Amino acid sequence: MGIVRAADDVEAGVVGSGGGGGGAAMTTEPLLRHCKEDDQESKIRGSPEAAASDCGSEGRPDPDAGSLRMVLLSTAVAVCGSFEFGTCVGYSAPTQSGIVDEVGLSISEFAIFGSILTIGAMVGAVTSGRLADFLGRKMAMRISATICIFGWLSIHLAKSAIMLYFGRILLGFSTGVLSYVVPVFIAEIAPKNLRGGLATSNQLLICSGSSATYIIGALVAWRNLVLVGLLPCVLLLAGLFFIPESPRWLANVGREKEFHTSLQKLRGEDADVSEEAIEIKEYIESLRGFPEARLQDLFLSKNIYAVIVGVGLMVFQQLGGINGVGFYASYIFSSAGFSGKLGTILIGIIQIPITLFGAILMDRSGRRVLLMVSASGTFLGCFLTGVSFYLKAQGLFPEWVPTLALSGILVYIGAFSIGMGPVPWVVMSEIFSINMKAIGGSLVTLVSWLGSFAISYSFSFLMDWSSAGTFFMFSAASLVTVLFVVKLVPETKGRTLEEIQDSLNTRR
């Protein structure tokens, strides 16, 4: 591969940075110190002697056994952006009737309101890498939170469709940036053995945000629901003052003193970070030897397999219908004869624990198993929902229709939250080679938002065409997803970047 390895333990856990156009900027990766023993992850570090044996005869403290307080605090602050993401996505589901009645939107106008978020998100996604590289991870999050505040205020004060659209576009741009920067920042500071779990906290907080809007939106007016979106913005802006910038980004831009200070904070005051600092700097120097990546390079034989896996997972994630269900949950329940408010509350209740369960399983069962189980569950959920609407259209067993619809949607949301929600983003962050991470990640993110727009905008029209047919199509897409995972998606659990790339090379 032509890669100069600075350390076996310096491993990629997330897409690098870059826009959706020409060249890619420097990629970034998690910060991990290198211990020489191969079995370091399986050791029990319960004493100073054990810690010393883990890192060699000199007894240097192992960062994994050191303080994780700052890592966890930094992650907690960053995922306020994920929570904000969730509130933006979930906002339209419980507010449809209120907005339509008060502002006087038609079905097509509300469809635009729901889907225009993704237009802004596409712009945010293709500019997020450049923004994060030029200004830093923290500043990118700070700018996103500020823009979000203006977006929410625009919606709160809206008297017409134009103001609603304007606010929604601002929210979309911010979520596009946050969907990229938050997992990048987390993966750059996460220890290898916690990478999957901490990365999944991003999806957990997205689900928490959408759940909060579902539950609270059923109880308050749509203008007041804006406060749920404003709160994480304020917390993110405040929390960023108390956490360090990404050490890898600081090293990459040549801010030596701040680089060492940030690394020391993340690894603990008593940790010896000298070896890791050297490894990081050597690794960055090795990256500078790569030629500037171009969009067309993604389609070379050495990169096309990663593109197929990354883009394929995002396409199937969207074809499964998640944004249609998420944006129009209340409408779906009402159409099936069930309470829209109660249905959205139930969705909010089940999302969080199931996503948390998936985060626990991420580094235990592996990515492929979670994807296959999840896609099988979304197939079942969509099929049950489709059957309920078919029975309603045929006038058969009307007493079963609401129960089947509720059961189907809850099964679908639960299954999606455990795998098809978080895992494609984790896999996408792991499968691109170092010099292609930025541009590959931008392409995959853009495809995800394009799919989101297509599904969210067309969903209302599909439901008018055939409610049963819509969900049967989603269930068929879930079946194809299972086959796609079985045939093409590699297992990346517990592997370094180099090991993942070696595995991909053998499959080309």
N, C-alpha and C positions, 0 to 999 in steps of 0.2 A: 504493500500500500504506500510505501515511501514515507511512513510516519516515524518521526524521531520520538521515541517514547521517553518522557521525562520520569515517569513513575507509573508502575502498574496500577496504582490506586487512584490516579487522577482520571476520573471517569466521567463520561458525558451522561447527564440525566435529563437534559432538556434542550430544546432547539436553541441555537445561537441567536444572533440578531441580524437583522437586515430587512430590507424592503422587499417588495414584490417585483422589483425591476432588475436592473443590470447586476452589478457586482455585489458581493456580500462582504459585510464587515467582519471583524474578528469574532470567532465563535467563543462561547463561554461555557464553563463546566463546573460541577460541584467541586468544592475545596476539601480535599482529603489528605491526611498525612499517610505516609507509606510505612507500614510495619513489615518486617522481612518474613515472618513466618506465614506459611500458606494457610494455616488453620486459625488465623487470628480472630475471625468472626465467631468461631465456635467456642472460644475460651471463656471461662468465667473469671471476670476480673474482680475478685473480692478482696484483694490485699495488695499492698505496695509491691510485694515480691512478684505477684502474678502480673501486675502492670509492667514491672520492669522486664519480665521474661517476654512479654508481648512485643516489646520494641527494642530488644537487643540488650547487650551486656552493659551498656551505659545507663540503663534504667530511665531513659527519657519517658516522661508521662505520655500515655496514649490519649489522644484527643477524644476518642470514643468513650473512654472511661472518665474523661474530664467533665467540665461543666458544659451542659447543654442548655443552660438557662437562656443565654442570649440567642442561641439558634431558635429555641422555641418561641421566645418573645418576638424575634424578627419574623418568624413564620406567622405568628398570631396577628401581627400588625399587617403583614402583606395580604393575608386572606380576608381582611376587611374589604379589600378590593374585589375578592371573589364573592363575598356576600353582596356587595354592591351590584356586581354582575347579575347575581341571582334575582335581586329585586327588580332590576331593569327588565329581565326576561319574563318574570312572573307577573309583572304589573298589569298587563292587558287582560289576563284571565278573569279576575274577579271584578274588573271595572267596566266591562263591556256595556252592560245595561245602563249603568249610571252615566257614562260618557255619551252613549247614543241618545238617551232621553234628554240630558241637560244641554248638550252642545248641538244635538240634532244631526248626528252623522248618519249616513246611509251605511248599508252593509259593506259596500265597496270602499267607502271612506274609512270605516273602522278597520277593514282589511289592510289598507295602506298604513294606518296608525300602528297596527300590530307588527307589520312586516318592515316598515321603514327603519326600524331599529337596526336591522341587518345591513341596510345600505351604509349607514354611518359606521357600523362595525367593520365592514369591508375596507373602508378608507382607513380606519384606525389600525386594522390588522396589517395592511401593507406599509404603513408608516411607523409602526411601533418599534421595529428593530432599529431603524435609523435614529429614532427619537431616544430610545434607551441607550444606544451606543454613544450618541453625541452628548446627551445631558446626564446620563447615568440612570440606574434603575430607580432610585428613590425619586429623582426629579420627574421621571416619566410617570410614576404613580401619583406624585403630587399634582402634576398638571391634569391628569385624568380625573382625579377627585374634584378639582376645582371646576372643570368643565361639566362634570356630573351635577354639581350644585346648580349651575346656571340652567342645565337641562331640566332638572326637577322644578325649579322656580318657574320656568316657562310653562310647564304643564299645569302647575298649581294655579297660575294666573290666567290660563287660557280661556278665551271667550269664543274662539273660532278654531276650525280645523288647522289653519296655518300655524297658529301658536303651538298646537298639539304636535304637529309634524316637526316643527323646529326643535322643540324640546326633546322629542324622541330621537331625532338625528344626533343631537349633542350627546344624549345618553349612549347611542349606538357607537359613536366614535370612541367614547371613553371605555366602553366594554370591549371594543376591539383591541385597544391598547392594553387594558388590564388582562385580557385573556391570554396575552403573550408575555407581558412583563412579570406578572405574579409567579407563574410556574418557573420562569427563567431565574428569578431572584431566589426562590425557594431551593431549586436544584443546585444553585451555585454555592449555597451555604450548608446543604444537607449532607450529613455523613452517609457513606455508602449503604450501611445496613438499615438506615431509616429513609432512604431515598423514596421508595415506593409509597410508604405510609405518609410521609410529609407532602409528597407531590399530590397524593389523593386528597389531602386536606383542602386543596384548591376546589375540587369537585364537591366535597362535603359542604363547604361554605357557600358554594353556588346553590346547592340544593337547600341549604338553610335559608338563604335569601329568598328564593322562590317560595319556599314553604311559609315564610313569614308573611309574604305578600298575599298568599292564598288565604291564610288563616285570618290575618288582620283585615284584609280587604273584604272579607265576608261580613265584617262587623262595623266598618267605618265607611264614610263617603270617599269617593275616589280622589277628591282633592286632599283630604286629610291623609290618605295613604302615602302621599308624597313624603311625609315625615319619615317613614320607614326607609326610604331611599336616601334621605339626607343624612341620617344618623351614621351609617358606615363611612360616608365621605368625611364627616367631621372627625371620626375616630382615626381614620387613615391619615388625615392631615396632621393630627396631633401626635399619633404614634410614630410617624416618620422622624420626629425630632429625637427619639430615644433609641433608635437602632442604627447600626453601622451600615455604610454603603457596601455593596458587594466587593470583597477584596479582589476578586478576579478582574472586575471592571477597573478598579483603581490601579492595579498592576498594569493592565493593558494600556491605560492612558498615561502611565509614567508618574503617578502620584505616590512616590515611594513611602514617605512618612505615613500618609493616611492608609496606605495598603497594609503596612505592618501593624498599625494601631487597630484597624478593623479586624484583621486576622486574629490578633491577640484577644480582642473582645469576644470573638466567636468561639475561640478554643479554650478560653478560661485564663485568668490572670497567671496561674502557675504553670501553664502549659508551655513547653518549649516548641515554638513555631518556626525555628530557624530552618530546619530541614524542609518543612512543608513550603516555606516561603521561597527557598531556592528552587524546589521542584516546580512550583507554580511559574516562576519567572523563566525557568528553562523551557517549560512546556509552551509558554507564550512565545518565546523566541523560536521554537520549532514550528509553530503555526505560521509565523511570518514568512516561512519559505514556500507556503502553498501559493499557487497562482490564483489570481482573482477569479472567483466562481462566476459563471454566467448561467442564465436561465436555461440555455440550450444544453448545458452540461448535465442537467438532470436526466436527460434522455439518452445519455451514453450507456453502454451495456453495463458498466460498473456501478451505475447509480439507479438504473431503471427499476430494479427489483424493490428498492426502498421506496421509490416513488409510488409504485403500484400498491404496496402494502399501506403506506401512509395515506395516500389519497383514497384508496379503496375503503379503508376503515371509516374515514370521514364521510364518504358518499353513503355508505350503508347506514351509518349512524343517523344521517338525515333522512334517508329513504324509509327508515323505520317509523317516521312520522312524529318524532319527539317534539318538534317545534309547533306542529299543528295541535297536538294534545296539550302542550304546555301553554300556548298562547290562548287557546279557546276551550279550556277545560270546562268552564261554567256553561258554555254554549252546548257542549257535548252532553253533559248531564241533563240539562234542561230539555234537549231534543229527545232524550231517551225517557223522559218522564220522571227524572229524579231531581231532587233539590240541587240547584247549581251551587249554592253557598255551602251546603253540607258536603257536597262532593269535593269541592276545592279544599275545604278544611281537612277532610280525610287524606287527600293527597299530601297536604302539608305535613300531616302527622307521620305518615309512613316514610317519607323521603329521607329524613335525617338519620334515623337508626339504621336503615338498610344501607345507606351510603357509608356510614361509619363501619358497618360490618364488612362492606367491600374493601374499605381502606385497610382493615385488619388482615383480610385475606390476600391483599395485593402481593405482599412479599412472602406469602406462605404457599398458596395454591398455584400461583403463577398467572400470567396474563391470558394465555390461551384458554385455560379452563374457565376463567371468569367470563371471557367473551362468549364462549360457546353456551354456557349456562344462561347468561344474560340474554343472548339472542333467541334462545329457545323459549325463554320466559316472555319476551316481547311478542314472539309469534303467538303464543297461547293467549296473551292478553288482547292483542288485536283481533284474533280469531273470535274470541268470546264476545267482544264488543261488536264485531261485524254480524255475528249471529243475532245479537239482541236487536240491532236495527233491521235485519232481514225479517225477523219475527214481527216487528212493529209494522213494517211495510206490508206484510202479508196478512196482518190482522190475526196472527196466531199467538196463543198463550200470552196475552197482554200483561198478565200479572208477573210474568218472568222477565219482561223487557228491562225494567229499571234495575233489577238485581243483577242480571247478566251484564248490563252496561257498567254498573259500579264495580262488579268483580273484575271485569276485563280491564278497565282503566287502572284500577289499583294494582292488579298483577303486572300490567305493562309498566307502570311507573316504578314499582319495586324492582322488577327485573332490569330495567334500564339503569337505575341508580346503582346497582351492584356491579355493573360491568361495562355496558355500552356507553355509559356516560363518561366515566373517568379513564378507562383503559386505553381507548384510542389515542388520547392526548399523551399518556405515558409512553406508549409504544412509539408514537411519532417522534417523541423527544429522544428516543434511543437508537433508532435504526439508520439515521443518516450519518455518513462519514463526516469527519471533523470539518473538512473544508467545504462541505455542502450543507451543513446544518442550517445556516442562516437562510439561504435562498430556498432550500427544501421545506423548512419550517414555515416560511412565509407562504409558499404555494399551498401547502396543506391547510393552513389556517384560512387562506382566502377561499379555497374550495369548500371548507366547512361553512363559512358564512354565506357563500353563494347558494349552497344547498338549503341553508336555513331560510334564506329569503324566498326561494322557490316554494318550499313547503308551507311556510307561514302565510304567504300571500295567496297561494292557490287553495288553501285548505277550505275556506268558506265556500268557494265555488265547487270544489269536489264534493262537499257535504250536500250542497244543493242538487248536484247531479245524482249522487247515490251515496247515502251514508254508509250502508253496508258495503258497497263496492270499495269505498275509500279505505275502510279498515281491513278488508280482505287483501287489498293491494299492499298495505303496510305489513300485514302478516306474511305475505309472499316474500317481500323484501327481507324480512327477518330470517326466513328459511334459507334464502340465498346467502345471507351473512354467515350462517353456521358453516355452509360449504366453503365459503371464502376463507374463513379462519382455519378450518381443517386443512385446506390445501396450501395456503400461502403464508399465513401469519406465523412468524418465528416466536419461540419462547425466549424472552430476554431477562427473566428473573434471575438475580444474583450474578449477572455477567458484567464484566467490564466492557467498555466501548470496543476495545480491540477484539475481545472474544465474540462480541455480537457481530462485528464486521467480518471476522473469520467465518462465522457460521453463515452469514449471508453470502459470502463468496463461494462457499461450497454448493449453494443452491442455484447459482446463476447458470 
